[in-house]
Every structure is written in structure tokens, then in C-alpha cells.
Amino acid sequence: MEFFNMKRPTIPDLAKAAGVSVSTVNRVLSEPESVRSNTRTRVLAAAEEIGFYGLGTIKQAAKAQEVIHRVGVLLQRRERRFYRLLGDSIAQAAEAYPACNIDLTVEYMEDLTPEKVAAHIQSLGGRCEALAIVAPQHPAVADAIDAVLESGVPVVSLIGPLTAKGGISFVGLDNWKVGRTAAWAFDRMVRQPGKIGILVGSHRLRNQEMNESGFRSYFREHNSGFTLLEPLPTYESAVVAREHVEKLLTDHPDMCGLFISGGGVTGAIAALRATPKREDFVTVGYELFEDTRAALIDGTISLILSHPIERFASETIATLVKAKNAGPDNGVFRITFPFDMYSPESV
């Protein structure tokens, strides 16, 4: 370690001793949560060695790495590729979170009946300090959320907003805009307005209800020549989605497009591939992963609207930590971010 003269060591002196930039030292002093724990530790060791005047502040920053946040994330069926991808990305975001250690539990719900979902929410809520969930809007679910909130554990809703007596934070997209954008795509791509089939995972998943609301509002405002068929629930099942699409194509051979706003997209893709391809048929889907990417490339799907998974995951972890630090009685956080759009030429 280089010898420093008798004058009081400065921030540039500390940066040189620690082998970091001056801006990094400034962030350790003023925004320690933005600096990785190993960097804070290195700066602390250098500060102790040179007798830096802000040693107490740096010690407090270094102690942040000793804080462990026990957070839980409850997602829907693990068999669905999107939720596996989201769960893995959230785990990576927790591992990389710079401000502290995250003790993360990610669980998946195989039984999506409201009573089972409610029981799972209470179970995981009893084992963590902050909880993020993907769940339907239902009285049993709302009661479970309130029970978790009353125990002092804040709740963050992912993908679709939820309501209960207590305040619930939200991380996800502006779903009304998602629906409006999907409608805009049909309006621009369909050569002759006609019938559009609509699939939703469940009428109780509020993000998909909001997608549909935005979808219909666009056509009411801009093009009433389209006929929007009643949305069909897939119950997040590929088998059910395939059956719906096959029936739609049989009952409405003049259908000009399909909006897949909910789960079961792989079943819808299978049904579309099993019928002769029509160049004038437009399909807009939801979420990019291996199967939907392949469907874009082969022309089965025309456009995909998707969560930016890495950002979604990092915002989820950051919001869980903020909610835990703030406590259940200190307001809620609403985090929205732009969605990604993918065409056959962009993937």
C-alpha cells in the first residue's frame, strides 16, 4: 500500500488505495446500495488502512451486505415456459442485486383454483418478509392477501394489478397500452377488416382483461369495420387453447386474425400450423420465448408483444426490497415499463 503523507486522506487518495474510481468512492459514501458488496468491502479495507475520515460511513455501507432480505415469488404453472423463464431470471436478479443479500424462494402453483392459490399465498407469505405474486382477482385471493398484509408482510402483484383491502404494489406493463398496440397492429396489417378471435387465460386475470379492454377501445375509436369475437378462456392450458382455435377456424372460416392475450399460446400455435396457411391472416401473441420465436420465424405469428424479462426480474427484486424496507403501512409502489415488440424480421 502506497504511503500517504500526514495531511488528511482525500477521496482521490482512497480511490487510489482501493483501486477504484473516484465516482465509485462517492457512490459508496452517498449511494451504497448501488455498489456491489465486494467493492464496498475493498473500499472499507483501504479506508481503514489510510485512516480515511469517512470511515464510519463506509463501515455502515459495508454492513449492508450483512442484511439478508427473505423474499418470496409465487408464479403460475412451472410447465409454462414463460414462467420458468421469469423464475430463472428473478433468481439471477436476486443473485446480482448490489445492495444486500437476497434469500429468495420461488414457487409455482400447479392448481390455479382460487382456493388453492389463496392457500399458497398465505403459506409462502408466512415464510418471507415480502411477497410477489401472479394471481387472479378473486375474493378468496383478496382475503389471503389481506391476511399476509396484516401479518406485516408487503405484497407485490406481478403482471396484472390486484386489489384488496390493503395496499398492493405492482410491477408490470401498462396492459391497456398492450391491448391498444395489438389492435393497432391488426388495423395496419390486415388487408380487409373482418372477424378477430380473442384468447384469454382467465377472465379473472386482470392484465388480460385490461388487454382486451384496450384492444376493443382502439377499434371503437379508429376502425369499427372489425368484428371482435367474444374472448375465450384457455385456463392457461395449451390443450384448451388448441381446441378453441380449431373451433374458431371451423366456425368462422372468414376470420381475419387471432389475438392471443393469455396462456396456452403453444396450443394456439399448434392449431394454426395444422391448417393451411393464409397470407392474409394475422396473429398477434403475448411473450417471447423459444416456441413463440419459432412461430414468428415460420410466419405462424405476425407480431409478439412481450415483457422485457431481465428488466422485469430486476424491478421485481428491487421493489420487493423497497417494500420490505418501507413496511406495509408506508404506501405502495407502482412500477411500469415499456414492452418489447418482435416481428419475424427482428428476431
Disulfide bonds with the S-S distance in Angstrom:
none
